Amino acid sequence: MVGTDEVRKIGEEHEAVLRSLLSPEESARYLRSMQTAKAMEQAYSFLLARALLRTTLSRYCSDVKPQEWNFIMNEHGKPEIDFDNLKARRIPEQFKSLRFNLSHCSGMVCCAVSIGRDVGVDSELISTKRRILSIAERFFSEAEFEELKKIHPDRQQLVFSRLWTLKEAYVKARGLGISGVGLDNFEFTEASGFIFSLQLSDNVCRFDREDSVVSSGDLWKFLIVNPPSVSQSTERNSPAHTVSLAVGGQEPFELVCLKTVPCHVTPDVLLDPRST
C-alpha cells in the first residue's frame, strides 16, 4: 500500500519515473485527467495505483518489466493479466495464475496480489461527514442496517466502513460487479467479541475474527487491515482508513502487507505479517 500524501512530497522527478512505468494508453489517460485540482488528485491516485500494480507484479516475475505488463477486461469489467501478449518469452507456470486487485481512495492506494486465488481489496477514508445510516438502509441487508443502528455513534463510522469495504472486497474478488452480486444479497454481522457471520443466498458460513483476521471456513477468508503506519487520524488515535481483503480458496496462506513507494529508494515497511 502507498500513502499518497507522502508520495506527493517526492516531487516532479519521481512523478516522471512513475509515468515511465505506465503503458502509453495509461500515460495518456493520466495526462488527460490533469484538468482541475480535484481531477488532479484522482489522476495522481490512478498513476500511483498503476505504477504500484506493475512494480508489484514484476517482483513476482522479474523477467517482465513493469511497463511490459498487459491487461484485459473480463466480461464484467474486472482487469486480468493478458499472458498471451506479454513480451517476456518464458513465464514460469506458477506465475500464470497471478491475480490482483486495486483500490484507491483519498490518501491511500492499495494493491493485492495472489497466486491461484481470487482476491479483492477495498479501502476507504473513514469520514464523519457521510450520512451512513441512509447509505446503509439503501445498500445493506436489513439485518446489517438494524445492527448498525444499535451501535454507539462513536463506533458507527468505523463499523460501517468495515462492513462496506468487506462487501466491496468480496464483490471485487468475485469479479461480477455490484449488479452481478448485489450488496444486500449477503451480509456480515458483528457480534460481541468481534465475531462475524457471513450469510450468502446459497451458503451460510460462520467465522470468528481474532486480531483483524477473519476466516470464513472452506470458501473465503476475510481480513480487515488497519494500517496506522500509513495514515492516522488525530481523533482518539483511531485509524483514518479501513482496508479489507477477500481471499478465495481453502488452503491457509500467509499475508504480507507492505508500505512502499514504487521506484523510490525508501525501503519498504513491513506493516502486517500474518498467517491465516
N, C-alpha and C positions, 0 to 999 in steps of 0.2 A: 504494500500500500504506500501511497505517497501523500504527504500533506501539501496541498497546492500552494498555500501561503508561503511555506518555507521555500518551495522551488522558485517562486516568483522573485525571490531575493537574489537568485543566481545571475540574472541579467540576460541581455540580448544574445551574448555569445553562446550561452548554453541553450537558449531557445533555438538558435540556428542549428546546433548539434541535434537537438530533438527532432527538428523538422527533417534533417537529413536521414532519419530512420524511417520516415513515412514513405508510402508509395506515392507516385505522382498524383493519383486521384485524391488521396488523403491530404496531401500538402495543399492542393488546390482548394479543397473544401475548407481547410483551416484558414487559408488566406481570404477566401470569400466571406468568412464569418466575422472578420475583424471590422465591424461597422460601428457599433456603439459600445459603451462601457459594459453593459450587461452582456451583449453578444460576445465581447472580447473575453469575459470570464468563462462563458460557456465554451468558446473556441479553445481557450487555454486548457480547460479540463479535457476536451477532446484530444488535443495534442499530447498531453501527459498520458492519457489512457492508451492511446495507440502506441506511443513510444514504450510505455511500461509493458504492454502486451508483447510487442515484438522483441524487446530485450529479454523478457522472461522466457519466451519460447526458445530463444537462442541459447539460453542457459541449459535447457534440456537437450537441445540438438545443435551443437556448436558448428556443424557443417553448413547450417543455414544462417546467413547473415540477417540481422534484424529487418532490413529493408526488402529482403527477398521473400518473406512470408506472404502467401496469397490466401485470400479468404473467399468463401462463397456463402450464400444465404440458403438455409433450408426453406421449405415451403411456408413456414410460419415466420420467417424473417430472422431466425437465430443464426449468427455467423458461425462458420466452422472452417477449419483449415482445409485448403484445397491442395491436398498432397499430390494430385495428378499434375499440377502446374508449378511445382517448385523447381528452382534451378539446381538445387543440390542433386547430384547423381544418385546418391545412395542414402536412404533414410532407414536407420535401424528399425526393425519391426516393432520393437517395444514402444517407439515414439509415434507410430502411426495411429495409436489410439489416444494421442494427446487431445484433451478437451479443455475449453477455457470459458470464462465468463467475465464480463467487465461491469463495473458500476462506478459512477462518479456523481458526486453531489457537491454542494458548496463546501470547499475546504478540504476535500478528500477525493482521491482516485484509488480504486481497488481492482485488482486482477486476481482471479482464482484460476489455477491450472491443476489438472489432474490427469492421471494416466488410466484409461479404461473405466472411468466413472463419469456419469453425468454430474455436472456441478453447476451451481448457481450462486451468485453473490449479490447482495444488495446492501447499500449504505445510505444513510441519510443524516442530515444535521438535525439534532433534536431541537425543535422550535416551540417556544411558548406562545407564539402568535397564532397558531392554527386552531381552528375550531374542530378539535379532534373528535368530539362526540358526534358532530354532524357527519364527518367523514366516515367514522366507524359505523354509524347507523346505515349509511348507504352501501358500504363495501364489505363490512364484516358479517359473519354469521350472526344470527340472533343471539346465540349463547355468548359469543365473544363480546358483543355490544353490551349485553346485560352485565357481564362480569366487569367490563371496563368501567361502567357507571358506578360500580360498588367500590372501586379503588380510590384511595385518598387522592385529592387533587395534586398533591406534591409528587405523586408517583405516576399519575395518569399519562403524562407525556412520555416518560421512559417506557412504560408498559406498551402504550400504543405504538411507539417506534419499534420496539422489539417484535410485536405481532405483525406490523406492516412489513418490516424487512424480512421476517421469516416467510411470510406469504409470497412476497416478490421473489425471494431467492428460490423458493420451491417452484414457482411458475416458470422462472427463467431456466432452472435446471431441467424441467420437463421439455422446454423448447416449444411449447404450444401457444404461448401468448396468453394474456389475461382473458381474452374472449374464448380461447380454447379450453381453459380450466375454470375460470371464474373465481374471484377471491372469496366469495361467500359459499362456495361448494365444498370447502374443507375448513377446518378450524383448529386452532391451538387454544388450549385453555390453561391458564396459570393458576395453580393452587398453592396452598401454604407449603413452605419448604422448597419453593422453586420446582415443583413437579408440573410437567406439562403433559397434555394429552392431545394427540393429533387424530382427527377423525376425517376419513375420506368417504365418499359415497360408496366405494366398492371395497373399502378396507378400514378396519378400526385398529389403531395402534395405541399403546400407552408407553410412555417413556419418561425416565427420570432425568432431571437436569442437575448436574453437580459441577460447580465451578465453571459455569457457562458452557459445558459440554452436554449436548442433548442427543440421546441415542434413540432412534425410532424402531429398534428391533431389527428385522431382517430385510427391510426395503430401503429405508432412507435414514440418514443421520443429519441432525440439525445442530449447528453450532452458532452461539451468539458470542461475538468477539467485540469487546470494548477496548479500543486502543488508546489509553490515556497518553502514551508517548507521542502520538501523532497530534492530538489536539485535546485540550482540557478546558471545560467551561469554568468560569470563575464562580459560579453559584453552587455552593455546598460541595465543591470538588466532584461533581458528577460528570460523567463522560459527555463530551459535546456531540459525539457521533455514536450511532449504532451501526454495527456491521454484522450481518447474518449470512451464514453459509448453509446450503442444502447440498448434500453429497449422496449420490445413489450407490448401491452396492451392499453386499452382505459382509464382506471381509473387513476386519479392523484396519485402520490406516493411521498414519502419522501426519499431523498438521504442522507445517512450519509457516509462521507468519512473520514477514519481514517488513520493516520500514526502510524504504530505499528511495533513491533518486536516480532515474535512468541516466547512464553515461556520465556519472559525476564521481569525483574522487572520494566523496564522503562514504565511509564504509556502511554497509547495511547494518541495521539494528534488529537483532532477533527479539521480537515482541512477545510471541505466544507459542512456544513449543509445547506440544501435547500429543498424546496418542489417544485414539478412541476406537 
